[in-house]
Amino acid sequence: MVEFDEKKQKVIADLIRRSITSEAIRDYLRKALNLPVEQGLPDEHKSLLDEIDRADKE
């Protein structure tokens, strides 16, 4: 497997983010790929996503 340096990973992540155009797709991919919440999100948004994750697991 080819290893990507951090800069390339960031570019790829940014391109993927721009191509995801709806919340439904975003939510589906995050759940399907078990993606962590972005570190750059404000704490308020992180806590809301954490609450949603907990509700989904119940």
PyMOL Python script that loads the backbone (N, CA, C, O; Angstrom):
from pymol import cmd

cmd.read_pdbstr("""\
ATOM      1  N   MET A   1       0.840  -1.177   0.000  1.00  0.00           N
ATOM      2  CA  MET A   1       0.000   0.000   0.000  1.00  0.00           C
ATOM      3  C   MET A   1       0.886   1.241   0.000  1.00  0.00           C
ATOM      4  O   MET A   1       1.905   1.289   0.690  1.00  0.00           O
ATOM      5  N   VAL A   2       0.496   2.221  -0.764  1.00  0.00           N
ATOM      6  CA  VAL A   2       1.263   3.459  -0.852  1.00  0.00           C
ATOM      7  C   VAL A   2       0.980   4.314   0.381  1.00  0.00           C
ATOM      8  O   VAL A   2      -0.172   4.505   0.772  1.00  0.00           O
ATOM      9  N   GLU A   3       2.043   4.819   0.979  1.00  0.00           N
ATOM     10  CA  GLU A   3       1.861   5.692   2.123  1.00  0.00           C
ATOM     11  C   GLU A   3       1.805   7.139   1.647  1.00  0.00           C
ATOM     12  O   GLU A   3       2.601   7.560   0.806  1.00  0.00           O
ATOM     13  N   PHE A   4       0.857   7.894   2.194  1.00  0.00           N
ATOM     14  CA  PHE A   4       0.718   9.296   1.859  1.00  0.00           C
ATOM     15  C   PHE A   4       1.249  10.137   3.003  1.00  0.00           C
ATOM     16  O   PHE A   4       1.034   9.818   4.173  1.00  0.00           O
ATOM     17  N   ASP A   5       1.937  11.202   2.664  1.00  0.00           N
ATOM     18  CA  ASP A   5       2.368  12.096   3.729  1.00  0.00           C
ATOM     19  C   ASP A   5       1.169  12.929   4.183  1.00  0.00           C
ATOM     20  O   ASP A   5       0.116  12.918   3.545  1.00  0.00           O
ATOM     21  N   GLU A   6       1.337  13.634   5.269  1.00  0.00           N
ATOM     22  CA  GLU A   6       0.232  14.364   5.886  1.00  0.00           C
ATOM     23  C   GLU A   6      -0.365  15.416   4.949  1.00  0.00           C
ATOM     24  O   GLU A   6      -1.581  15.607   4.931  1.00  0.00           O
ATOM     25  N   LYS A   7       0.468  16.088   4.183  1.00  0.00           N
ATOM     26  CA  LYS A   7      -0.020  17.121   3.263  1.00  0.00           C
ATOM     27  C   LYS A   7      -0.918  16.516   2.184  1.00  0.00           C
ATOM     28  O   LYS A   7      -1.970  17.070   1.864  1.00  0.00           O
ATOM     29  N   LYS A   8      -0.502  15.385   1.627  1.00  0.00           N
ATOM     30  CA  LYS A   8      -1.314  14.728   0.606  1.00  0.00           C
ATOM     31  C   LYS A   8      -2.623  14.226   1.195  1.00  0.00           C
ATOM     32  O   LYS A   8      -3.666  14.317   0.547  1.00  0.00           O
ATOM     33  N   GLN A   9      -2.584  13.695   2.419  1.00  0.00           N
ATOM     34  CA  GLN A   9      -3.803  13.230   3.062  1.00  0.00           C
ATOM     35  C   GLN A   9      -4.785  14.382   3.251  1.00  0.00           C
ATOM     36  O   GLN A   9      -5.990  14.214   3.062  1.00  0.00           O
ATOM     37  N   LYS A  10      -4.270  15.548   3.623  1.00  0.00           N
ATOM     38  CA  LYS A  10      -5.123  16.713   3.821  1.00  0.00           C
ATOM     39  C   LYS A  10      -5.759  17.152   2.505  1.00  0.00           C
ATOM     40  O   LYS A  10      -6.942  17.492   2.473  1.00  0.00           O
ATOM     41  N   VAL A  11      -4.991  17.147   1.428  1.00  0.00           N
ATOM     42  CA  VAL A  11      -5.521  17.521   0.113  1.00  0.00           C
ATOM     43  C   VAL A  11      -6.622  16.551  -0.299  1.00  0.00           C
ATOM     44  O   VAL A  11      -7.680  16.972  -0.766  1.00  0.00           O
ATOM     45  N   ILE A  12      -6.379  15.268  -0.129  1.00  0.00           N
ATOM     46  CA  ILE A  12      -7.379  14.254  -0.483  1.00  0.00           C
ATOM     47  C   ILE A  12      -8.637  14.433   0.358  1.00  0.00           C
ATOM     48  O   ILE A  12      -9.748  14.384  -0.171  1.00  0.00           O
ATOM     49  N   ALA A  13      -8.475  14.638   1.659  1.00  0.00           N
ATOM     50  CA  ALA A  13      -9.625  14.834   2.545  1.00  0.00           C
ATOM     51  C   ALA A  13     -10.429  16.066   2.133  1.00  0.00           C
ATOM     52  O   ALA A  13     -11.659  16.036   2.135  1.00  0.00           O
ATOM     53  N   ASP A  14      -9.737  17.145   1.781  1.00  0.00           N
ATOM     54  CA  ASP A  14     -10.429  18.366   1.354  1.00  0.00           C
ATOM     55  C   ASP A  14     -11.217  18.134   0.071  1.00  0.00           C
ATOM     56  O   ASP A  14     -12.341  18.618  -0.058  1.00  0.00           O
ATOM     57  N   LEU A  15     -10.645  17.405  -0.873  1.00  0.00           N
ATOM     58  CA  LEU A  15     -11.353  17.105  -2.124  1.00  0.00           C
ATOM     59  C   LEU A  15     -12.594  16.256  -1.872  1.00  0.00           C
ATOM     60  O   LEU A  15     -13.643  16.486  -2.473  1.00  0.00           O
ATOM     61  N   ILE A  16     -12.470  15.285  -0.993  1.00  0.00           N
ATOM     62  CA  ILE A  16     -13.616  14.432  -0.666  1.00  0.00           C
ATOM     63  C   ILE A  16     -14.707  15.258   0.007  1.00  0.00           C
ATOM     64  O   ILE A  16     -15.886  15.126  -0.322  1.00  0.00           O
ATOM     65  N   ARG A  17     -14.306  16.120   0.960  1.00  0.00           N
ATOM     66  CA  ARG A  17     -15.293  16.967   1.640  1.00  0.00           C
ATOM     67  C   ARG A  17     -16.064  17.839   0.652  1.00  0.00           C
ATOM     68  O   ARG A  17     -17.278  17.996   0.779  1.00  0.00           O
ATOM     69  N   ARG A  18     -15.367  18.403  -0.324  1.00  0.00           N
ATOM     70  CA  ARG A  18     -16.028  19.265  -1.303  1.00  0.00           C
ATOM     71  C   ARG A  18     -16.975  18.483  -2.209  1.00  0.00           C
ATOM     72  O   ARG A  18     -17.958  19.035  -2.703  1.00  0.00           O
ATOM     73  N   SER A  19     -16.686  17.205  -2.429  1.00  0.00           N
ATOM     74  CA  SER A  19     -17.527  16.413  -3.325  1.00  0.00           C
ATOM     75  C   SER A  19     -18.774  15.875  -2.633  1.00  0.00           C
ATOM     76  O   SER A  19     -19.716  15.449  -3.301  1.00  0.00           O
ATOM     77  N   ILE A  20     -18.790  15.888  -1.317  1.00  0.00           N
ATOM     78  CA  ILE A  20     -19.959  15.419  -0.567  1.00  0.00           C
ATOM     79  C   ILE A  20     -20.900  16.606  -0.409  1.00  0.00           C
ATOM     80  O   ILE A  20     -20.599  17.559   0.309  1.00  0.00           O
ATOM     81  N   THR A  21     -22.041  16.537  -1.087  1.00  0.00           N
ATOM     82  CA  THR A  21     -22.893  17.714  -1.194  1.00  0.00           C
ATOM     83  C   THR A  21     -24.121  17.709  -0.288  1.00  0.00           C
ATOM     84  O   THR A  21     -24.774  18.742  -0.145  1.00  0.00           O
ATOM     85  N   SER A  22     -24.448  16.590   0.318  1.00  0.00           N
ATOM     86  CA  SER A  22     -25.640  16.590   1.169  1.00  0.00           C
ATOM     87  C   SER A  22     -25.322  15.999   2.536  1.00  0.00           C
ATOM     88  O   SER A  22     -24.387  15.216   2.697  1.00  0.00           O
ATOM     89  N   GLU A  23     -26.120  16.394   3.502  1.00  0.00           N
ATOM     90  CA  GLU A  23     -25.952  15.876   4.863  1.00  0.00           C
ATOM     91  C   GLU A  23     -26.191  14.372   4.910  1.00  0.00           C
ATOM     92  O   GLU A  23     -25.531  13.661   5.667  1.00  0.00           O
ATOM     93  N   ALA A  24     -27.135  13.882   4.100  1.00  0.00           N
ATOM     94  CA  ALA A  24     -27.442  12.449   4.092  1.00  0.00           C
ATOM     95  C   ALA A  24     -26.225  11.647   3.642  1.00  0.00           C
ATOM     96  O   ALA A  24     -25.890  10.629   4.248  1.00  0.00           O
ATOM     97  N   ILE A  25     -25.571  12.102   2.591  1.00  0.00           N
ATOM     98  CA  ILE A  25     -24.372  11.406   2.103  1.00  0.00           C
ATOM     99  C   ILE A  25     -23.262  11.494   3.139  1.00  0.00           C
ATOM    100  O   ILE A  25     -22.575  10.510   3.410  1.00  0.00           O
ATOM    101  N   ARG A  26     -23.093  12.679   3.715  1.00  0.00           N
ATOM    102  CA  ARG A  26     -22.059  12.890   4.734  1.00  0.00           C
ATOM    103  C   ARG A  26     -22.265  11.936   5.919  1.00  0.00           C
ATOM    104  O   ARG A  26     -21.327  11.289   6.386  1.00  0.00           O
ATOM    105  N   ASP A  27     -23.509  11.867   6.388  1.00  0.00           N
ATOM    106  CA  ASP A  27     -23.822  11.001   7.532  1.00  0.00           C
ATOM    107  C   ASP A  27     -23.618   9.533   7.175  1.00  0.00           C
ATOM    108  O   ASP A  27     -23.060   8.769   7.963  1.00  0.00           O
ATOM    109  N   TYR A  28     -24.072   9.140   5.983  1.00  0.00           N
ATOM    110  CA  TYR A  28     -23.907   7.746   5.550  1.00  0.00           C
ATOM    111  C   TYR A  28     -22.437   7.343   5.509  1.00  0.00           C
ATOM    112  O   TYR A  28     -22.063   6.290   6.026  1.00  0.00           O
ATOM    113  N   LEU A  29     -21.604   8.183   4.891  1.00  0.00           N
ATOM    114  CA  LEU A  29     -20.182   7.857   4.774  1.00  0.00           C
ATOM    115  C   LEU A  29     -19.493   7.833   6.137  1.00  0.00           C
ATOM    116  O   LEU A  29     -18.659   6.967   6.405  1.00  0.00           O
ATOM    117  N   ARG A  30     -19.846   8.782   6.987  1.00  0.00           N
ATOM    118  CA  ARG A  30     -19.226   8.822   8.315  1.00  0.00           C
ATOM    119  C   ARG A  30     -19.536   7.537   9.082  1.00  0.00           C
ATOM    120  O   ARG A  30     -18.666   6.967   9.739  1.00  0.00           O
ATOM    121  N   LYS A  31     -20.796   7.090   8.986  1.00  0.00           N
ATOM    122  CA  LYS A  31     -21.187   5.861   9.685  1.00  0.00           C
ATOM    123  C   LYS A  31     -20.600   4.617   9.010  1.00  0.00           C
ATOM    124  O   LYS A  31     -20.089   3.724   9.687  1.00  0.00           O
ATOM    125  N   ALA A  32     -20.675   4.561   7.687  1.00  0.00           N
ATOM    126  CA  ALA A  32     -20.200   3.382   6.956  1.00  0.00           C
ATOM    127  C   ALA A  32     -18.701   3.176   7.128  1.00  0.00           C
ATOM    128  O   ALA A  32     -18.229   2.044   7.230  1.00  0.00           O
ATOM    129  N   LEU A  33     -17.963   4.272   7.158  1.00  0.00           N
ATOM    130  CA  LEU A  33     -16.509   4.171   7.271  1.00  0.00           C
ATOM    131  C   LEU A  33     -16.014   4.325   8.706  1.00  0.00           C
ATOM    132  O   LEU A  33     -14.812   4.291   8.970  1.00  0.00           O
ATOM    133  N   ASN A  34     -16.962   4.494   9.626  1.00  0.00           N
ATOM    134  CA  ASN A  34     -16.632   4.659  11.046  1.00  0.00           C
ATOM    135  C   ASN A  34     -15.605   5.789  11.223  1.00  0.00           C
ATOM    136  O   ASN A  34     -14.590   5.633  11.901  1.00  0.00           O
ATOM    137  N   LEU A  35     -15.906   6.921  10.592  1.00  0.00           N
ATOM    138  CA  LEU A  35     -14.990   8.060  10.620  1.00  0.00           C
ATOM    139  C   LEU A  35     -15.118   8.842  11.914  1.00  0.00           C
ATOM    140  O   LEU A  35     -16.225   9.038  12.416  1.00  0.00           O
ATOM    141  N   PRO A  36     -14.010   9.283  12.450  1.00  0.00           N
ATOM    142  CA  PRO A  36     -14.076  10.116  13.650  1.00  0.00           C
ATOM    143  C   PRO A  36     -14.550  11.520  13.290  1.00  0.00           C
ATOM    144  O   PRO A  36     -14.469  11.939  12.135  1.00  0.00           O
ATOM    145  N   VAL A  37     -15.037  12.225  14.276  1.00  0.00           N
ATOM    146  CA  VAL A  37     -15.442  13.611  14.082  1.00  0.00           C
ATOM    147  C   VAL A  37     -14.198  14.435  13.806  1.00  0.00           C
ATOM    148  O   VAL A  37     -13.150  14.217  14.413  1.00  0.00           O
ATOM    149  N   GLU A  38     -14.319  15.384  12.885  1.00  0.00           N
ATOM    150  CA  GLU A  38     -13.180  16.232  12.542  1.00  0.00           C
ATOM    151  C   GLU A  38     -12.688  16.998  13.761  1.00  0.00           C
ATOM    152  O   GLU A  38     -13.478  17.503  14.559  1.00  0.00           O
ATOM    153  N   GLN A  39     -11.386  17.072  13.887  1.00  0.00           N
ATOM    154  CA  GLN A  39     -10.802  17.790  15.010  1.00  0.00           C
ATOM    155  C   GLN A  39     -10.980  19.299  14.881  1.00  0.00           C
ATOM    156  O   GLN A  39     -10.945  20.010  15.885  1.00  0.00           O
ATOM    157  N   GLY A  40     -11.171  19.799  13.660  1.00  0.00           N
ATOM    158  CA  GLY A  40     -11.301  21.222  13.441  1.00  0.00           C
ATOM    159  C   GLY A  40     -12.686  21.776  13.753  1.00  0.00           C
ATOM    160  O   GLY A  40     -12.904  22.984  13.660  1.00  0.00           O
ATOM    161  N   LEU A  41     -13.618  20.911  14.118  1.00  0.00           N
ATOM    162  CA  LEU A  41     -14.963  21.378  14.416  1.00  0.00           C
ATOM    163  C   LEU A  41     -15.006  22.089  15.759  1.00  0.00           C
ATOM    164  O   LEU A  41     -14.268  21.743  16.681  1.00  0.00           O
ATOM    165  N   PRO A  42     -15.882  23.089  15.861  1.00  0.00           N
ATOM    166  CA  PRO A  42     -16.063  23.725  17.165  1.00  0.00           C
ATOM    167  C   PRO A  42     -16.597  22.703  18.181  1.00  0.00           C
ATOM    168  O   PRO A  42     -17.286  21.753  17.810  1.00  0.00           O
ATOM    169  N   ASP A  43     -16.279  22.907  19.440  1.00  0.00           N
ATOM    170  CA  ASP A  43     -16.702  21.974  20.485  1.00  0.00           C
ATOM    171  C   ASP A  43     -18.209  21.758  20.497  1.00  0.00           C
ATOM    172  O   ASP A  43     -18.682  20.654  20.769  1.00  0.00           O
ATOM    173  N   GLU A  44     -18.963  22.814  20.201  1.00  0.00           N
ATOM    174  CA  GLU A  44     -20.425  22.696  20.184  1.00  0.00           C
ATOM    175  C   GLU A  44     -20.876  21.683  19.142  1.00  0.00           C
ATOM    176  O   GLU A  44     -21.774  20.882  19.401  1.00  0.00           O
ATOM    177  N   HIS A  45     -20.260  21.714  17.965  1.00  0.00           N
ATOM    178  CA  HIS A  45     -20.629  20.779  16.905  1.00  0.00           C
ATOM    179  C   HIS A  45     -20.188  19.356  17.247  1.00  0.00           C
ATOM    180  O   HIS A  45     -20.907  18.394  16.977  1.00  0.00           O
ATOM    181  N   LYS A  46     -19.005  19.233  17.842  1.00  0.00           N
ATOM    182  CA  LYS A  46     -18.533  17.907  18.242  1.00  0.00           C
ATOM    183  C   LYS A  46     -19.491  17.274  19.241  1.00  0.00           C
ATOM    184  O   LYS A  46     -19.823  16.094  19.132  1.00  0.00           O
ATOM    185  N   SER A  47     -19.935  18.069  20.220  1.00  0.00           N
ATOM    186  CA  SER A  47     -20.824  17.510  21.237  1.00  0.00           C
ATOM    187  C   SER A  47     -22.169  17.122  20.629  1.00  0.00           C
ATOM    188  O   SER A  47     -22.761  16.120  21.032  1.00  0.00           O
ATOM    189  N   LEU A  48     -22.657  17.902  19.666  1.00  0.00           N
ATOM    190  CA  LEU A  48     -23.904  17.540  18.999  1.00  0.00           C
ATOM    191  C   LEU A  48     -23.753  16.238  18.222  1.00  0.00           C
ATOM    192  O   LEU A  48     -24.645  15.391  18.262  1.00  0.00           O
ATOM    193  N   LEU A  49     -22.645  16.069  17.521  1.00  0.00           N
ATOM    194  CA  LEU A  49     -22.413  14.816  16.788  1.00  0.00           C
ATOM    195  C   LEU A  49     -22.269  13.636  17.745  1.00  0.00           C
ATOM    196  O   LEU A  49     -22.740  12.538  17.449  1.00  0.00           O
ATOM    197  N   ASP A  50     -21.627  13.852  18.878  1.00  0.00           N
ATOM    198  CA  ASP A  50     -21.512  12.794  19.883  1.00  0.00           C
ATOM    199  C   ASP A  50     -22.888  12.382  20.402  1.00  0.00           C
ATOM    200  O   ASP A  50     -23.150  11.195  20.597  1.00  0.00           O
ATOM    201  N   GLU A  51     -23.762  13.353  20.625  1.00  0.00           N
ATOM    202  CA  GLU A  51     -25.120  13.051  21.079  1.00  0.00           C
ATOM    203  C   GLU A  51     -25.881  12.243  20.037  1.00  0.00           C
ATOM    204  O   GLU A  51     -26.600  11.304  20.378  1.00  0.00           O
ATOM    205  N   ILE A  52     -25.723  12.607  18.772  1.00  0.00           N
ATOM    206  CA  ILE A  52     -26.371  11.872  17.690  1.00  0.00           C
ATOM    207  C   ILE A  52     -25.860  10.432  17.646  1.00  0.00           C
ATOM    208  O   ILE A  52     -26.644   9.494  17.497  1.00  0.00           O
ATOM    209  N   ASP A  53     -24.554  10.262  17.775  1.00  0.00           N
ATOM    210  CA  ASP A  53     -23.963   8.916  17.778  1.00  0.00           C
ATOM    211  C   ASP A  53     -24.516   8.077  18.928  1.00  0.00           C
ATOM    212  O   ASP A  53     -24.859   6.910  18.744  1.00  0.00           O
ATOM    213  N   ARG A  54     -24.599   8.673  20.104  1.00  0.00           N
ATOM    214  CA  ARG A  54     -25.140   7.934  21.268  1.00  0.00           C
ATOM    215  C   ARG A  54     -26.592   7.541  21.033  1.00  0.00           C
ATOM    216  O   ARG A  54     -26.986   6.418  21.347  1.00  0.00           O
ATOM    217  N   ALA A  55     -27.390   8.450  20.485  1.00  0.00           N
ATOM    218  CA  ALA A  55     -28.800   8.166  20.218  1.00  0.00           C
ATOM    219  C   ALA A  55     -28.942   7.042  19.187  1.00  0.00           C
ATOM    220  O   ALA A  55     -29.829   6.197  19.305  1.00  0.00           O
ATOM    221  N   ASP A  56     -28.069   7.035  18.178  1.00  0.00           N
ATOM    222  CA  ASP A  56     -28.118   5.983  17.163  1.00  0.00           C
ATOM    223  C   ASP A  56     -27.804   4.613  17.745  1.00  0.00           C
ATOM    224  O   ASP A  56     -28.329   3.602  17.278  1.00  0.00           O
ATOM    225  N   LYS A  57     -26.950   4.577  18.762  1.00  0.00           N
ATOM    226  CA  LYS A  57     -26.528   3.304  19.350  1.00  0.00           C
ATOM    227  C   LYS A  57     -27.570   2.749  20.319  1.00  0.00           C
ATOM    228  O   LYS A  57     -27.529   1.567  20.658  1.00  0.00           O
ATOM    229  N   GLU A  58     -28.497   3.585  20.764  1.00  0.00           N
ATOM    230  CA  GLU A  58     -29.518   3.128  21.727  1.00  0.00           C
ATOM    231  C   GLU A  58     -30.639   2.371  21.074  1.00  0.00           C
ATOM    232  O   GLU A  58     -31.564   1.929  21.755  1.00  0.00           O
TER     233      GLU A  58
END
""", "prot")
cmd.dss("prot")
cmd.show_as("cartoon", "prot")
cmd.util.cbc("prot")
cmd.orient("prot")
